[in-house]
């Protein structure tokens, strides 16, 4: 009897892309199915090391990928051509603004179909199938319309750019290219050569050493330190001496907020006065990865003297008014650490300082206030929690509250797309299942993306979700139109929402007093 082995499945461009994503640490891919990506989704389902996570809509899928990418350092979202990718564009733009590496994979019409230039569905009907790729150039760092002969090379190029620039990339994957046979990767994804000039580094250290002299260093850090994987370098600098330090709200939880050297959150004129003075009057200030945006700087009210500042950026640093480049952040921070170690000076301890207001001790029947809510919320946090606070009162309510060691904070103060954090909580929960996410979101923001609640249940995630029921758009009311109807929203029966969206095994509480809030957190 003749026995023949079953032929192995052909290895395709789609498989190559998935293997590269796994190499970069991706084990879940978010998205929404559409006819142009269905065959590629079959390859995701069949892949042993990657898993499909379907979302309620493409915008939510993009937000979820963003939350995942902030914790994993890479993520991916799959949409369909035209209608799907444009729905996700807001989320991708937010990832670009906030330096989050997301690979946007768009299933497109086959090359043969595109070649006919016919009016295919999901197109604009004019035979041009690169309209949306051109749109993506404004909100991604690298793009490719994949062709059979060059697909693997272009995949490597785009993924390398995403990894190095910490921003989204775009891959248009036609159906026939996705199934095109190719070879497996034979080497790891190439890395760029180091971008630091030894001469620039030496001159930077010399200039910084002259400015620092025997002064105590003060550090103001922000999120780019995290995005560029330089947190360990920053921690080494802070450990080299007694170094008072603060962050912007954008970089909250970047450093351990429980140490005596942590000053608090700096926000220009909106800072607590002791924090403002400590930063603005520092003899020598190091700003590391700092980007002053309107929403984290008290509307650009920072008063930083450049002549006393060492600014450490992604690819260049300045000492006073002198620029040193090319100089990567990690190398510059190492250089500053070496200065403190070599000089052998121990600076004085940091005077006791807190930007927090004293916690209130209300009675159980006292109605909830913003301050009582934030006080009790922070008391309930435990190491390992990932806190996501939506733009608005939820975000700014956390500004003066110090987080326990080991808690990660996520917000979106630059892009500021309300509703972002609910799907991002899904992504964060899947990125690290051992870390429980805790979401703070206003009712208006939650109404935009609440459809994703059902996905939490399907994925066996159990986040804590606090909906701050402001009965409308509170921040907008403070900006303009306090009593105008456009800042009102329809009142929802929030306790009924989880059941309606298919959430099982949930606990729902309604808290209007301190006692009710306390009971909810204890449960």
Phi and psi in degrees as a GROMACS rama.xvg file:
@    title "Ramachandran Plot"
@    xaxis  label "Phi"
@    yaxis  label "Psi"
@TYPE xy
-91.0995  123.521  UNK-2
-113.89  125.901  UNK-3
-115.092  139.156  UNK-4
-74.8081  145.17  UNK-5
-65.2548  136.023  UNK-6
-65.936  142.962  UNK-7
-70.0477  147.199  UNK-8
-63.1407  143.522  UNK-9
-65.3109  143.271  UNK-10
-89.099  126.39  UNK-11
-117.598  171.669  UNK-12
-58.5851  -40.01  UNK-13
-59.6839  -41.6709  UNK-14
-64.1832  -40.6781  UNK-15
-59.2628  -46.2181  UNK-16
-60.5821  -43.5849  UNK-17
-65.2489  -40.5415  UNK-18
-63.1695  -38.6693  UNK-19
-65.8175  -39.341  UNK-20
-63.6151  -41.7075  UNK-21
-60.9738  -41.8978  UNK-22
-56.6496  -33.1411  UNK-23
-87.8866  4.4899  UNK-24
99.1328  9.39733  UNK-25
-88.8366  126.663  UNK-26
-122.888  -4.59101  UNK-27
-132.536  140.718  UNK-28
-121.835  128.38  UNK-29
-95.2638  160.503  UNK-30
156.536  -171.579  UNK-31
-134.359  131.874  UNK-32
-70.5513  149.796  UNK-33
-154.46  160.074  UNK-34
-60.2677  -26.0163  UNK-35
-81.3124  -10.2176  UNK-36
-118.731  1.80631  UNK-37
-62.0478  -42.8917  UNK-38
-64.1139  -38.2533  UNK-39
-64.4942  -37.0586  UNK-40
-63.0874  -32.8064  UNK-41
-57.6702  -38.6856  UNK-42
-70.5493  -34.5075  UNK-43
-63.3205  -47.6024  UNK-44
-61.2443  -35.7057  UNK-45
-81.9447  -14.0803  UNK-46
-72.6125  135.51  UNK-47
-73.8096  -18.9236  UNK-48
-119.779  9.78268  UNK-49
-140.667  150.375  UNK-50
-133.214  142.443  UNK-51
-86.0869  132.016  UNK-52
-122.459  101.848  UNK-53
-77.7168  143.104  UNK-54
-116.481  168.306  UNK-55
-71.1115  -30.9309  UNK-56
-159.528  169.288  UNK-57
-69.0279  -35.1896  UNK-58
-61.3475  -47.0931  UNK-59
-62.2831  -37.1351  UNK-60
-61.0652  -42.082  UNK-61
-64.8362  -41.6056  UNK-62
-62.8141  -42.5012  UNK-63
-62.5423  -41.9545  UNK-64
-62.2127  -36.7981  UNK-65
-62.8938  -48.9659  UNK-66
-60.0652  -38.869  UNK-67
-65.6448  -45.274  UNK-68
-65.4708  -30.9293  UNK-69
-65.0989  -30.7511  UNK-70
-97.4141  -33.8793  UNK-71
-89.7699  -22.2319  UNK-72
87.2207  1.13572  UNK-73
-169.61  147.102  UNK-74
-156.015  172.414  UNK-75
-147.111  145.177  UNK-76
-135.206  138.896  UNK-77
-116.245  127.911  UNK-78
-131.715  175.39  UNK-79
-101.319  162.196  UNK-80
-56.8927  138.47  UNK-81
71.8042  -91.4792  UNK-82
-61.9921  -37.2295  UNK-83
-77.1238  -46.8055  UNK-84
-66.8539  -35.5833  UNK-85
-69.9836  -30.8882  UNK-86
-64.8063  -31.5736  UNK-87
-86.3039  -8.32521  UNK-88
-60.6395  -36.8338  UNK-89
-59.1757  -45.7699  UNK-90
-64.4044  -41.7355  UNK-91
-64.5334  -40.2097  UNK-92
-61.7278  -39.8236  UNK-93
-62.834  -40.3706  UNK-94
-64.095  -37.0832  UNK-95
-64.9013  -47.728  UNK-96
-61.0293  -36.2524  UNK-97
-103.722  15.1637  UNK-98
59.1848  54.4571  UNK-99
-115.065  125.936  UNK-100
-78.9851  107.404  UNK-101
-128.538  129.064  UNK-102
-95.644  115.291  UNK-103
-95.5235  110.836  UNK-104
-103.803  118.784  UNK-105
-111.691  115.72  UNK-106
-72.818  123.511  UNK-107
-121.449  170.24  UNK-108
-58.724  153.083  UNK-109
-61.5339  157.758  UNK-110
-61.1972  -36.8236  UNK-111
-62.8281  -44.6969  UNK-112
-65.292  -39.377  UNK-113
-63.8055  -34.7672  UNK-114
-65.1427  -24.4567  UNK-115
-74.4094  -18.9822  UNK-116
56.8487  30.2693  UNK-117
-82.0872  167.506  UNK-118
-82.5311  80.6714  UNK-119
-78.242  152.348  UNK-120
-62.0196  151.072  UNK-121
70.408  5.73998  UNK-122
-105.414  176.15  UNK-123
-85.6658  0.842283  UNK-124
81.5947  9.53643  UNK-125
-108.394  7.33294  UNK-126
82.1244  -0.531099  UNK-127
-99.3645  114.577  UNK-128
-103.463  17.6776  UNK-129
-117.783  12.618  UNK-130
-53.7664  -48.8191  UNK-131
-78.1171  -28.0235  UNK-132
-62.5319  -41.0397  UNK-133
-65.844  -37.4466  UNK-134
-60.1338  -41.5625  UNK-135
-64.4192  -22.9553  UNK-136
-61.4331  -25.639  UNK-137
-78.9489  -18.0866  UNK-138
-129.564  13.446  UNK-139
-136.95  158.215  UNK-140
-89.4106  -16.4841  UNK-141
-156.635  146.102  UNK-142
-140.698  155.744  UNK-143
-156.439  135.594  UNK-144
-98.559  102.359  UNK-145
-69.1352  136.294  UNK-146
-117.828  149.313  UNK-147
-53.906  -45.7294  UNK-148
-70.6987  -27.0099  UNK-149
-120.981  10.776  UNK-150
-59.3221  -48.1491  UNK-151
-66.6699  -37.9154  UNK-152
-64.6995  -41.3285  UNK-153
-69.8697  -36.7177  UNK-154
-59.5734  -47.099  UNK-155
-61.3342  -40.5824  UNK-156
-63.0346  -48.8448  UNK-157
-66.0618  -44.6445  UNK-158
-64.272  -37.2366  UNK-159
-63.7044  -41.8812  UNK-160
-63.7208  -42.4362  UNK-161
-61.0218  -44.7323  UNK-162
-64.9449  -42.467  UNK-163
-76.8599  -40.5814  UNK-164
-88.0005  -12.1804  UNK-165
56.7441  46.6675  UNK-166
-144  164.457  UNK-167
-68.0654  156.678  UNK-168
-129.629  162.77  UNK-169
-128.326  128.315  UNK-170
-125.702  115.959  UNK-171
-88.7361  113.73  UNK-172
-112.413  92.1164  UNK-173
-60.5556  151.103  UNK-174
-58.3767  -40.8263  UNK-175
-75.5382  -28.4518  UNK-176
-70.7459  -38.5405  UNK-177
-58.3643  -35.8146  UNK-178
-93.7808  1.29851  UNK-179
-68.0423  132.67  UNK-180
-73.5243  142.344  UNK-181
-151.653  179.48  UNK-182
-91.5657  153.21  UNK-183
-70.3175  158.381  UNK-184
-60.5657  138.543  UNK-185
-106.889  -7.31613  UNK-186
-151.172  158.578  UNK-187
-60.8659  157.854  UNK-188
-55.8698  126.786  UNK-189
-64.3856  144.2  UNK-190
-105.529  152.028  UNK-191
-70.4691  149.906  UNK-192
-66.9895  155.995  UNK-193
-54.5166  140.307  UNK-194
-102.653  22.6123  UNK-195
-109.123  128.849  UNK-196
-83.6635  124.958  UNK-197
-55.5646  -37.62  UNK-198
-67.2136  -43.1224  UNK-199
-61.2032  -40.1056  UNK-200
-65.1879  -44.3972  UNK-201
-62.9344  -43.5516  UNK-202
-67.2389  -37.0309  UNK-203
-62.6688  -47.6837  UNK-204
-62.3116  -40.3487  UNK-205
-61.9787  -46.5214  UNK-206
-67.038  -41.4776  UNK-207
-65.4186  -39.4903  UNK-208
-61.9114  -40.3005  UNK-209
-64.4731  -43.087  UNK-210
-69.1793  -41.802  UNK-211
-69.1647  -46.5859  UNK-212
48.5178  -122.25  UNK-213
-106.837  17.1878  UNK-214
-74.0149  153.458  UNK-215
-77.5416  132.455  UNK-216
-83.2408  141.478  UNK-217
-121.021  141.099  UNK-218
-121.799  134.24  UNK-219
-118.17  116.767  UNK-220
-116.195  157.728  UNK-221
-144.735  -177.409  UNK-222
-64.3923  -24.313  UNK-223
-62.0909  -24.2374  UNK-224
-60.7479  -42.6278  UNK-225
-69.0634  -46.9797  UNK-226
-61.8593  -31.6058  UNK-227
-95.0355  15.3334  UNK-228
57.3752  38.946  UNK-229
-112.498  17.5711  UNK-230
-61.9037  -42.3566  UNK-231
-61.2134  -37.103  UNK-232
-66.8436  -39.5461  UNK-233
-65.0621  -43.3413  UNK-234
-61.5766  -37.3952  UNK-235
-64.5294  -39.6592  UNK-236
-63.2667  -44.4807  UNK-237
-67.2993  -25.2165  UNK-238
-87.0438  -9.8691  UNK-239
-77.0268  -13.2341  UNK-240
-164.527  -178.038  UNK-241
-80.677  105.424  UNK-242
-120.396  102.251  UNK-243
-62.3723  140.681  UNK-244
-150.793  156.067  UNK-245
-142.27  170.2  UNK-246
-130.528  163.914  UNK-247
-78.7973  165.666  UNK-248
-62.2225  -30.1295  UNK-249
-61.3764  -32.7117  UNK-250
-102.941  19.5955  UNK-251
-57.0441  135.681  UNK-252
79.9434  3.43559  UNK-253
-61.0149  -37.149  UNK-254
-119.699  165.326  UNK-255
-68.0269  116.356  UNK-256
-86.9797  1.59731  UNK-257
-96.5366  -1.16171  UNK-258
-86.0513  156.248  UNK-259
-63.4055  -25.9279  UNK-260
-78.0151  -14.4881  UNK-261
-76.4783  120.782  UNK-262
-82.6829  -37.0368  UNK-263
135.288  -158.401  UNK-264
-97.4665  127.892  UNK-265
-96.3917  130.245  UNK-266
-142.909  43.6836  UNK-267
61.3479  -136.985  UNK-268
-65.9641  -16.3642  UNK-269
-85.6863  0.615623  UNK-270
-71.7688  157.189  UNK-271
-59.5907  140.233  UNK-272
-56.5028  -43.2483  UNK-273
-61.8522  -36.0427  UNK-274
-69.1446  -44.0166  UNK-275
-58.3671  -47.4438  UNK-276
-64.1586  -43.262  UNK-277
-60.7148  -36.8008  UNK-278
-80.5235  -51.4053  UNK-279
-74.6848  -22.2499  UNK-280
-106.177  10.3226  UNK-281
-61.9877  136.351  UNK-282
-57.869  -42.0872  UNK-283
-139.105  124.559  UNK-284
-114.868  130.507  UNK-285
-102.642  120.921  UNK-286
-103.014  118.744  UNK-287
-115.321  114.949  UNK-288
64.5342  29.2162  UNK-289
-88.4943  131.459  UNK-290
-127.553  112.002  UNK-291
-82.221  105.407  UNK-292
-101.717  164.254  UNK-293
-58.5462  -40.1592  UNK-294
-80.0851  -12.2927  UNK-295
-116.145  2.68714  UNK-296
-120.444  18.025  UNK-297
61.03  43.7044  UNK-298
55.6242  53.56  UNK-299
62.1944  37.0544  UNK-300
-94.9116  10.9854  UNK-301
-63.9474  144.955  UNK-302
-126.655  81.9257  UNK-303
-107.942  122.193  UNK-304
-80.7387  111.974  UNK-305
-63.9257  -23.9903  UNK-306
-72.1684  -16.8592  UNK-307
-112.928  18.6626  UNK-308
-120.93  137.069  UNK-309
-108.331  112.442  UNK-310
-102.881  120.653  UNK-311
-105.228  112.937  UNK-312
-107.662  -172.757  UNK-313
-65.9476  -44.8658  UNK-314
-126.551  -2.22465  UNK-315
-152.511  158.52  UNK-316
-133.485  156.53  UNK-317
-127.544  146.368  UNK-318
-123.69  113.19  UNK-319
63.1583  -121.177  UNK-320
-106.532  12.5936  UNK-321
-101.229  129.106  UNK-322
-100.688  137.2  UNK-323
-124.448  120.727  UNK-324
-156.776  155.382  UNK-325
-76.1205  136.008  UNK-326
-149.175  108.757  UNK-327
-74.3337  152.819  UNK-328
-56.1918  -46.0739  UNK-329
-59.1736  -42.2815  UNK-330
-66.9731  -40.4505  UNK-331
-64.8726  -42.544  UNK-332
-65.2126  -39.2844  UNK-333
-59.6203  -41.4594  UNK-334
-61.8628  -42.3764  UNK-335
-66.358  -39.3344  UNK-336
-61.1669  -41.6563  UNK-337
-62.7531  -34.4692  UNK-338
-62.8  -47.8928  UNK-339
-65.4963  -38.6429  UNK-340
-68.2023  -43.8866  UNK-341
-65.8305  -36.732  UNK-342
-74.3452  -21.2924  UNK-343
64.3884  28.0608  UNK-344
-100.429  136.214  UNK-345
-103.8  113.478  UNK-346
-75.1422  159.167  UNK-347
-65.6208  155.427  UNK-348
-62.0749  152.932  UNK-349
-79.2016  129.866  UNK-350
-60.5298  143.655  UNK-351
-55.1123  127.876  UNK-352
-149.34  138.007  UNK-353
-143.418  134.759  UNK-354
-92.3516  4.67122  UNK-355
-87.1925  141.461  UNK-356
-77.5225  149.626  UNK-357
-56.4114  138.314  UNK-358
-66.6787  139.969  UNK-359
-83.473  151.507  UNK-360
-120.705  76.6553  UNK-361
-76.2396  161.122  UNK-362
-73.6612  160.826  UNK-363
-62.2806  -28.681  UNK-364
-92.6168  2.02136  UNK-365
-70.1753  133.214  UNK-366
-60.9526  148.944  UNK-367
-66.3072  141.811  UNK-368
-122.771  166.911  UNK-369
-56.6377  -46.1745  UNK-370
-65.1322  -42.6804  UNK-371
-60.8276  -41.1927  UNK-372
-60.3994  -49.5253  UNK-373
-68.2228  -38.762  UNK-374
-57.9471  -51.8252  UNK-375
-68.6843  -36.3424  UNK-376
-59.6603  -48.1153  UNK-377
-66.141  -34.291  UNK-378
-63.0977  -28.8947  UNK-379
-83.2644  -11.221  UNK-380
-71.9724  148.66  UNK-381
-130.166  154.777  UNK-382
-53.2812  136.961  UNK-383
102.072  -20.818  UNK-384
-61.8115  147.022  UNK-385
-113.34  113.216  UNK-386
-96.2526  125.321  UNK-387
-116.003  124.176  UNK-388
-121.603  120.524  UNK-389
-71.1065  154.966  UNK-390
-61.5517  132.315  UNK-391
126.742  -147.617  UNK-392
-61.0874  -33.2423  UNK-393
-63.0492  -40.3494  UNK-394
-72.5888  -52.6291  UNK-395
-74.8341  -21.458  UNK-396
-63.9674  -22.1813  UNK-397
-89.8619  -3.90559  UNK-398
-59.0516  -42.9461  UNK-399
-99.3104  10.0153  UNK-400
-103.956  126.298  UNK-401
-82.5647  137.812  UNK-402
-92.2144  146.639  UNK-403
-62.1853  156.14  UNK-404
-58.6465  137.897  UNK-405
88.2439  5.27242  UNK-406
-100.303  133.603  UNK-407
-104.367  137.206  UNK-408
-113.468  133.262  UNK-409
-128.401  127.17  UNK-410
-141.388  -178.357  UNK-411
-138.515  61.7758  UNK-412
-72.5354  -22.4401  UNK-413
-82.113  -56.166  UNK-414
-72.2652  -43.8194  UNK-415
62.3012  41.5919  UNK-416
-88.024  106.152  UNK-417
-65.1108  144.147  UNK-418
94.2066  -12.4638  UNK-419
-55.4885  -41.3271  UNK-420
-71.0219  -23.4229  UNK-421
-66.4626  -53.7555  UNK-422
-66.0593  -32.3454  UNK-423
-62.5209  -30.1948  UNK-424
-63.163  -37.8159  UNK-425
-60.1038  -48.4717  UNK-426
-61.8141  -42.3074  UNK-427
-63.791  -40.6375  UNK-428
-64.9355  -35.6541  UNK-429
-79.0307  -27.4575  UNK-430
-64.2075  -38.5753  UNK-431
-141.62  91.6763  UNK-432
-65.1062  -18.8624  UNK-433
-83.9036  -0.582675  UNK-434
-118.166  118.39  UNK-435
-78.9261  123.823  UNK-436
-80.3423  146.543  UNK-437
-128.842  122.483  UNK-438
-109.95  132.736  UNK-439
-114.34  120.603  UNK-440
-149.777  140.766  UNK-441
-77.0367  161.947  UNK-442
-65.0907  -38.8875  UNK-443
-64.1745  -42.0955  UNK-444
-66.3281  -42.0838  UNK-445
-63.4223  -32.7414  UNK-446
-62.7737  -22.2334  UNK-447
-76.7854  -30.7399  UNK-448
-134.545  14.3734  UNK-449
-64.3241  -16.2172  UNK-450
-54.6745  -24.5148  UNK-451
-76.3678  -5.91463  UNK-452
-55.655  -40.627  UNK-453
-61.4934  -30.0495  UNK-454
-68.2175  -33.3988  UNK-455
-56.0621  -46.2651  UNK-456
-64.6684  -45.1259  UNK-457
-61.5015  -34.2322  UNK-458
-89.968  7.0451  UNK-459
58.5186  39.4947  UNK-460
-100.639  146.982  UNK-461
-130.731  68.0635  UNK-462
-71.4284  160.646  UNK-463
-94.7736  123.256  UNK-464
-119.366  118.342  UNK-465
-107.725  110.204  UNK-466
-93.4148  114.799  UNK-467
-85.1894  104.071  UNK-468
-84.0902  89.8416  UNK-469
-88.2324  -1.75707  UNK-470
57.9093  43.6112  UNK-471
136.045  -170.45  UNK-472
-89.9618  93.7834  UNK-473
-67.7221  -47.0102  UNK-474
-62.0384  -42.4353  UNK-475
-62.3551  -36.4952  UNK-476
-62.9858  -36.6833  UNK-477
-72.3438  -30.4352  UNK-478
-75.5135  -47.2721  UNK-479
-167.588  140.272  UNK-480
76.1849  50.3346  UNK-481
-54.0599  -39.9315  UNK-482
-111.099  15.6183  UNK-483
-84.7954  147.414  UNK-484
-66.6059  -21.533  UNK-485
-70.1431  -13.5018  UNK-486
-96.9252  6.67022  UNK-487
-93.6414  153.096  UNK-488
-131.418  163.321  UNK-489
-67.3486  134.839  UNK-490
-76.3088  125.19  UNK-491
-101.168  153.936  UNK-492
-89.0323  86.8075  UNK-493
-61.4755  -33.6745  UNK-494
-65.2295  -20.7648  UNK-495
-89.1593  -14.4537  UNK-496
-62.3121  -47.4955  UNK-497
-55.4996  -44.1554  UNK-498
-61.6824  -42.8619  UNK-499
-63.095  -29.2398  UNK-500
-99.2775  14.3834  UNK-501
81.6767  18.8628  UNK-502
-81.1458  128.991  UNK-503
-110.401  157.65  UNK-504
54.5973  45.6337  UNK-505
-108.917  157.277  UNK-506
-113.267  132.122  UNK-507
-125.923  129.97  UNK-508
-129.736  148.996  UNK-509
-119.383  121.525  UNK-510
-120.147  120.565  UNK-511
-117.382  -13.6076  UNK-512
-125.012  166.124  UNK-513
-60.5939  -41.8524  UNK-514
-61.2503  -42.6762  UNK-515
-65.6484  -37.9347  UNK-516
-65.3236  -43.6096  UNK-517
-62.2305  -42.313  UNK-518
-61.8116  -39.0494  UNK-519
-65.1843  -43.8332  UNK-520
-69.2449  -36.1079  UNK-521
-64.3317  -37.3471  UNK-522
